[in-house]
Amino acid sequence: MTATKVPAGSAAGPAAVHAPDTHELEVVPVRNYGRWIAAAISLLALVGLIGSLAKNDNLHWDVVGHYLFADLIFDGLGTTLWLTAAAMALGLGLGTLVAVMRLSSSPVLYGLATGFVWIFRGTPLLVQIIFWGYAAALYKYVKIGIPFTDVTFLQAETNALLTPAVAALLALGLNEAAYASEIVRAGIQSVDPGQAEAAHSLGMRPALTMRRIVLPQAMRVIIPPMGNETINMLKMTALVSVISAHDLMSNIQDVYAQNYQVIPMLVVASLWYLALVTLLSIPQAWLERRYGRGTARAGHVSPTQRLFGGLAAMGKKNKEHVR
């Protein structure tokens, strides 16, 4: 009895005769019916909510349209944007300094920085705004001189210095500095200590090492939460309306205190805050992609790109079925 030698790479037996041709197989994607049903229900509920709001006469859309682009609103927007930018600049600069102090080996610097964070992060922002707004009740004059003596170099009334805008800036900026310091500290600690050691071995001073080596690498960790802090700061400026800082919310309250159209004016404020937050999200996403180069986040697809990419894929698939 002799055995038949089968050539290499060829199939043997009956299975080889009935093997299906892979070119004739039709690939059928998995049908996620539950996902489509949930999406349809969600869209139906959203359309129903939008239609209900659009037809609600209590919203007084004519009042919303009248005040949406009013000069008073634009004046408040200017103050809101100025407060947001200035408070974030103050908070980020001071927060970076506090973060470096907390990482210092000096117990005095560490204690001062820890106390600063403990006070401004441990008390409500609204309390801080009111405190700075009414600081003249505590100190009638602001004096600069030699402590524990009568020698005074500069003296001014507290109410003249701490206007509502300045009080709002101090409250927002100092409160933000406490949170920003923790974000910056986390970013600095995420950098491998060997980077600083290598820089020191090359003769770089600690300040130069921090500025040129550590902080640029820490930005990848700092940017996402700091972008959220900026967006949050934009919305927190509404709290300064309690000291009449003439921001967007202050002007909105002045209007509905006269015409009693509370809900329509709140809709105007909400539309503007939504627009500003959307605009701030664009540079935040760009900065995240820029400082995330070379990492897994570099190839991250945003929800908007995912949505339009899915719609494009569905359109391409429908065209292929038509052919």
Disulfide bonds with the S-S distance in Angstrom:
none
